[in-house]
Amino acid sequence: MRAEERKGNKRIDEDGGKTATVGVVGLGYVGLPVAIGFSKRYKVIGFDVDEQKIEQLKKHNDITREISKQELAASAISYTSAPEDLSLCDYLIVAVPTPINEHKEPDLSYLIAASETVGQHLTDGVTVVYESTVYPGTTEEICIPVLEEASGLKAGESFYVAYSPERINPGDRQHTFNQIEKIVAAQNKDVLEKVTGLYQSVIDAPIFKADSIKVAETAKVLENTQRDINIALMNELAKICDKVGIDTTDVLEAAGTKWNFLPFTPGLVGGHCIGVDPYYLIYKAKTLGYTPAFLEAARKINDSMAGFVHRTVLEDIIRTKYDLQNLRITVMGITFKENVPDIRNSKALEIVQMLLEDGLSVNVYDPVADSQVLESESGIRLTEKQFLQPADILLVLVPHKEFSVMTADDISRLVKKDQALVFDLKNIWRDHRLPSSINRKTL
């Protein structure tokens, strides 16, 4: 479809968007489910700069393992790494990563690059929707100027901009794209109604219309910041309980009998969302002259947990007087969370690296992690399950489904018969009765 045939988005205005072409920029954990969702009703062009990823998707292979081969085969998505194909779209949804840099400040390089690419192929009447997580003001103060400069067009006149923050939860088969309530915000009411209709046509959940783009941006970073803070409280509690000499789980079980007690548990906070998004809010606050001490404290606590687990293991090694030359440690799980292959910002990986730096012998088993990515990025090679030898210390750092369904006999076969330590980080084996020779610990 030529740009002049679509000028003013007439096709969209006349039929409610049913024949519109939707382009999705960035086909990772967020963008690919979005593209799949829209493809059930619209023609979709899926764009990514990673040519290898595009080739795999054309073969119906999703490296994130979020979308099945069958679902990819059933979708009619046109995958491309050619940016000029974006000029065929009526809507362009940007879903690229927004990580942090080494100073723990927002890294908007992917977002800016995507905006430049979109802008270079922007035509009259197109609506650009950003789904990437950003700090308040990013869309209007950074993205729109980039779009305008790259396109030579004026936002709000020749093209339109909206914001609808992603809520994809990797590994979660219940809260999928079409089942999650969506927040939508836009430059003006007309665009808001149009984008609301677009999402409503593919989502079986309510649409919340935010008062402004900044409100929607702030709501998104708040969602993950709240979770970060609640987990930080539990991690602080775990450290206190360790000093007192009591089980954190017992404390939480007792406290949970109160009707308004929130059910959070201690754990490792990594990945590209919960461990990253609070820094976006922290950064914005500091640019305005305010230091959010509470948010910084929560981040400090959660970032310290890898070191805490590492020290706890070393203390147990010393206390038990293991023979260090023959000590065998098995780590189960190295991804940033359960049931996903992603190792980005994985605290489990940090713990393994600390143990290796101590000169200890560590075998890592993870049935979900991408072994090639892990080895290329960290130098750590996974051990296949059949080659695992009984260990002195078994660290269950990530509660993958395969681990959760193990029996007491399965666990016993993974450790030596005498003086074995099982560190069940998330307490997934609490109901198992292990032999008395096995010392089981948890956070």
Buried (B, 14 or more C-beta within 10 A) or exposed (E): EEBEEBEEBEBBEEEEBEEBBBBBBBBBBBBBBBBBBBBEBBBBBBBBBBEEBBEBBBEBEBBBBBBEEEBBEEBEBBBBBEBEBBBBBBBBBBBBBBBBEEEBEBBBEBBBEBBBBBBBBBBBBBBBBBBBBBBBBBBBEBBBEBBBEBBEBEBEEBBBBBBBBBBBBBBBEEEBBBEBEBBBBBBEEEBBEBBBBBBBBBBEBEBBBBEBBBBBBBBBBEBBBEBBBBBBBBBBBBBEBBEEEEBBBEBBEEEEEEEEEEEBBBBBBBBBBBBBBBBBBBBBBEEEEEEBEEBBEBBEBBBBBBEBBBEBBBEBBEEBEBEEEEBBBBBBBBBBBBBBBBBBBBBBBBBBBBBBEBEBBBBBBBBBBBBEBBEEEBEBEBBEEEEBEBBBBBBBBBBBEBBEEBEBEEBBEBBBEEBBBBBBBBBBBEEBEBEEEBBBBBB
